[in-house]
Amino acid sequence: ETQLETDRRLIGQRIKQLNKRLEKVRRQREDRRRSRRKSMVHAVSLVGYTNAGKSTLFNTLTDADVYAEDQLFATLDPTLRKFDVETEFDTILIDTVGFIRHLPHSLVASFRSTLEETQAATLLMHIIDAHDDGRHERIFEVNEVLKEVGAQEVAQLEVYNKIDLMEEAEPRIDRDESGRPLRVWISAKNGDGLDLLRQAVTELLQWQEAQERGETASFGTLNSRQHYQLKISPMAGRLRAELFEREMVESENVLENGDCLLEIFTWPRQIEAFCRQDGCELMTDNNTIRL
């Protein structure tokens, strides 16, 4: 066997190995998508270097009380809270351990195990200290670790925090040519830009929802929630319970015949799905519509 033949054989074996790994990644991503749709929950994980302000931002966005200090491993375990954004699925926000440089070898395994949550996330919010002169190196190091734990394929939004420490810095969203949010500039300490952050997260999650439904969606054209009135008969009690459980109901009136009039706040696609069920009618100004 010549050296050229040996090289070709080794390259062929390497290609087969890579194809197997790619297929495994595809299956894993599909499994995660099915799992999220089944549970109807988005997971948004906060990642970033220690002292970038992750826990402060987590507390502000969720009204939580996570320990937030300028210390290594101030957050030892992932912390989960409900995150209110305008998406079809419920959304949880996850705070993870902060990254540090030159981590002692004895702590590497434990450190990485706390980041495994990022693999199954719908979106990563990469929190960056905008005032840190070494932020570009920090960004690179965080992304390298994310590759090592298998989270490099998860969608990511860069969040530049601490703009209150910068001169003439204003809250803003940076977008690519398609309108996709890439970076948001905020101050978790004084709340500047948090509305823009919620907007960017909402757009990214809505876009992913559209993709998973097999729809083509452009940023800026995604549907927002709207107000509807539904008439629910007693036979549709399970649907009524689901609407309350998902916190879509704003008011309810019980009619003499036992039907319930519900004012709900949801998405057009959701209302279509609800009204296909027996015992549910969409009310309009003049009549009822059975979809």
Secondary structure, DSSP 8 states (H G I E B T S, - for coil): --HHHHHHHHHHHHHHHHHHHHHHHHHHHHHHHHHHHHHTEEEEEEEEBTTSSHHHHHHHHHT------SSTTSS-S-EEEE---S-SSEEEEEE---B-SS--HHHHHHHHHHTGGGGG-SEEEEEEETT-TTHHHHHHHHHHHHHHTT-TTSEEEEEEE-GGGSTT---EEEE-TT--EEEEE--TTT-TTHHHHHHHHHHHHHHHHHHHTT----TT-----EEEEEEE-GGGHHHHHHHHHTT-EEEEEE-TTS-EEEEEEE-HHHHHHHHTSTTEEEE-SSSEE--
